[in-house]
Amino acid sequence: MNLSHKMSKSIILTAIIALFAVHISYSQKVVRYHLYVKDTLVNFTGKEKRAIAVNGQIPMPTLTFTEGDTAEIYVHNEMKEKTSLHWHGVFLPNQEDGVPYLTQMPIEPGETYIYRFPIIQHGTHWYHSHSGLQEQLGMYGSMILNKRTNDPTFRKGIDDLPTVPVVLSEWTDYNPHNVERMLHNASDWFAIKKGATQSYGEAIKAGHFKTKVKNEWKRMLAMDVSDVYYDRFLMNGKNQSTLSQFKAGDKVRLRISNGGASTNFWLTYAGGKITVVANDGNDVEPVEVDRLLIAVSETYDVIVSIPGENTAYEFLATPEDRTKSASLYVGSGIKQLISPLPRLKYFEGMKMMNGMMKMNGDLDDMGMNMSLNQMDMNIVMYPEITGSETKDENKNSKMEGMDMESKAGKNEHAEHSGDQYNSNKLSNIVTLNYAMLKSPTETGLPKDAPVKELRFELTGNMNRYVWSLDNKVVSEADKIMIKKGENVRIIMFNNSMMRHPMHLHGHDFRLINGKGEYAPLKNIVDIMPMETDTLEFNANVYGDWFFHCHILYHMMSGMGRVISYEGQPKNPLIKNPRYAQRKLFSDDRHFHVMAENDFATNGNDGMLMIQNTRWSIGSEWRLGYNDMHGYETETHIGRYFGKMQWLMVFAGFDWRYRKEGIDEQEQNVFGQRNTKDDRALASLGFVYKLPMLIDFQTEVFHNGTFRLQLMREDIPVTKRIRMGFMVNSDIEYMVEARYILNRYIGLRTHYDSDMGFGMGISANY
């Protein structure tokens, strides 16, 4: 009996140990993926273009883990350029975060790199390249972190529904580096492609001539809500697809990630209401809406139902500029479409913008204390809320009290708190905003921790496409130092005309939205123009963490900061910190090229300009076809100053020769000897952007003479016609007109006081 009893105890003990070992093994399960990154060709538009595929697909493979797993991801770089992968919204050691030259060195061509980190959270996340503009070329994919089945936060009827990961994205046939260059050079080609130009001819036709004049008087370019024209919009790599496995009565949980480089998407559903149950990987109390706008890099989990038999209901993703769309049909059978969102009323938006903008380029919030996307200033452009652009009084009744210009600077309207811009109070369409999000569990921070408060003003300008925090780009700012254990509060005011989805790496933050201890947890906050938003988090993970706008081209221009911990250990992956910092800073210090050349009947003239965030090197020339017309060239090296960069101070050199008039003792308008026909002079001067977008230039030459000049080259007359002029104190003048044929070619005619009349073909890059 004793032996039997001992054997039984031994068997039981062995079984317990085995079960414990199995439990430990299960809880520390290693989930391994191999990702092969390779150049490929795609054809989304009828043209083969270069893209980057991972494991032969775009988007990248969906990575699925369960909380408690260990992720082990092998990245095989089979390209001829460096790469990296960032795990967006995932808590992990800083060395695994995937930001080249900050948390690791980039993955070299031909190299295999291993990311390994524990999965200590659940929710819908995604991953993407953090190297250059590779994200725009296809390097984005879903990352799903499932709850354990015994998780106390498991919600029946939500977490047990069938789920489908959905990655939203966009595609352009242009090389992303060319897109970036065009943005920095203020090209309006994207507006032409989108049908979003706001020329004087169009303004007159729409009854908004005064609006257009006031817009340019305040030195603003045409109104737009997005920067880039895209050829296709995609869900899971397709413009249209169907989830035919679902039938009437089914509920489906869509795990949606916005993997777009610069596109915010409106989400609407033909089958009825959309129930939002999670945001940025964190559960929220279910809330029903008719639509929501998902910002660049945000994630939302939504539940949709299939109400009818033999019907596939359209789940529609529409870019914020409403140019095109992508569709996912839920169900099987006849396709039930939802009404497409109507085109924006751009001149109404321009009028609103005129009222927001002060003459110095700052925004006037008029005491409305806007936050949390509750007041959408762009609502004036939404026909589905405010009516069409007709003179019909019934259709425009909702516009009463929405004249932004009449309210500018009048504090007596502050008590309205901007409700005239709250779509949920102006229509029956329920639109999600951040104030509607509530965590199902308490999210309060440690009560006894010290508080560090940081304030940022989101700044930038469209003219030169420079985006910054407190008028400094990443390369101009020091790291922001915080201490482990303290509560960090960040208050941000958006003093720019674009919305900015600000993303914090490595941490979730509480978005202060009036829900007290149940404030939602997020890692992205989309801050609209004139908004002030507050977020807070507990500093609990050592490392250098990137904090930046997630619009790819805004981030690359320098809109971000590095948040770093005091006393943290050195990162062994960054063996040469100075070199790594130089490479990190090179993104916003990068120079962009712009060139124009006119082949005309009276000669050849053109310009070449190389610019970055602050500096400009430009040269222009005019060459006549005979000695009488001669030649002239001017070169300037300048630096831009001020938040709006309306001032550039330069040093230059002016070299010209023209046989006709060389023996005449001409004078300029100031009575000084005019050397414009035979000049080789160095100069110092400045260019200042005047109202109406006119460049005023003054320079002093080394022989003591000086010159004043007024010039503008891009007056929009119609959608494709641009006019320009120049006049200066050397008694020179020029007028021109261009018709834009395509991105690179136009027809140009001009009259130059020295070269005479000419017409021809202009080429630009």
Secondary structure, 3 states (H helix, E strand, C coil): CHHHHHHHHHHHHHHHHHHHHHHHHHHCCEEEEEEEEEEEEECCCCCCEEEEEECCECCCCCEEEECCCEEEEEEEECCCCCECCEEECCCCCHHHCCCECCCECCECCCCEEEEEEECCCCEEEEEECCCCCHHHHCCEEEEEEECCCCCCCCCCCCCCCCEEEEEEEEECCCCHHHHHHHHHCCCCHHHHHHCCCCCHHHHHHCCCHHHHHHHHHCCCCCCCCCCCCCCEEEECCECEEEECCCCCCCEEEEEEEECCCCCCEEEEECCCCEEEEEECCEEEEEEEECEEEECCCCEEEEEEECCCCCEEEEEEEEECCCCCCEEEEEECCEEECCCCCCCCCHHHHHHHHHHHECCCCCECCCCCCCCCCCCCHHHHHCHHHHCCCCCCCCCCHHHCCCCHHHHCCCHHHHHHCCHHHCHHHHCCCCECCHHHCCCCCCCCCCCCCCEEEEEEEEEEECCCCEEEECCECHHHCCCEEECCCCEEEEEEEECCCCCEEEEECCCCEEECCCCHHHCCEECEEEECCCCEEEEEEECCCCCEEEEEECCHHHHHCCCEEEEEECCCCCCCCCCCHHHHHHHHHHHHHCCEEEEEEEEECCEEEEEEEEECCCEEEEEEEEEECCCCCCEEEEEEEEEEECCCCCEEEEEEEEEEECCCCCCCCCECCCCCECCCCEEEEEEEEEEEEEHHHEEEEEEEECCCCEEEEEEEEEEECCCCEEEEEEEECCCEEEEEEEEECCCCEEEEEEEECCCEEEEEEEEEC
